[in-house]
């Protein structure tokens, strides 16, 4: 059936409605699509509406960009609307990087377009692009052994997935390792265990004293095809064009909001997540979900009618993706009140089924948190282990603050992570609501327990 054109009157109405919505971007909750009913006790849809607002009305939000500024304004308005007692921003200076236009194409022995994403903080190729024969390796070891072949070539790391922690080394260091051998550009297979032709970006770093060459990620599919062409001895050639630029330092901000404690308001339980993101997709799991969880959990504690005994503070950090600038800036700005922070909990692993918490602390701290999390078995969040917390709160361990992380079932997180596929449709509203219940439950215990968690003593110089 052919679609009939929108009648003029309908079009006018559409324009008026759109303008109205643009004017009230932040306060548009009343017009937001209804949140799905999850059946999770305590869930009023706040987390879903919040995440939907961030993803659909703001979208991707790289640190230092106009979109990040909009995200911070959105966050301030959302906190205020939710009835937080105080809301403010704290300045953070961040490195600003822009992607610009970019493309890559295999030019020989067969011609086809490559699906790619430049890596964050990479330099561009210059206006003429870079075209060269591709040298394919599967590891840094292989590059070392065959280093003499890399000169003047584009090195492609077609490394297998060996878990994020190990595989990500090729994204962060690949360009400089290749440049040491004279390569003119670096490509990597996207850092993911699974692909439906989605490229995955992420931060890279140039080593000191090595030429800066452009770096980009290809899809698993395209990296594999180039590798097979090379295996046939057909010497594939690639042309790479990237307008990426590092623009130097720029202003940005963390957004902070408090629910004031009823009994010990000077003591703070911090709930953290990062508001900045990559510029592709709308970054629903990384880390829009963490932001929505923390905002919803804190709001839930107040909505209970019984204020928490300690202050519950939500910090939405900036510039995690390009080097944890917001996390370090918060630590530095609050150095004198480290003692007031009794615990910090972060979520930055997506909105998947909650499993429990990891604790950066001694075994006593783990036991204490385990007791606090035991009542969260109903939502599956009662497993507590020693381990990391989160990139943004971790700097607070320098001040002795016990730091914790929400642990979730992580089987598919890296399918979406840093890719154009990380959008609201990949988030299960029931699991998001369960994560909120887990965070709210532990935050309530941390805020109300008369005894605080044992603090790690800040490092002291050794006695002489
Ligand atoms: Zn993240």
Boltz pocket constraint, residues with backbone or C-beta under 6 A from the ligand:
constraints:
  - pocket:
      binder: B
      contacts: [[A, 274], [A, 286], [A, 287], [A, 320], [A, 348]]
      max_distance: 6.0
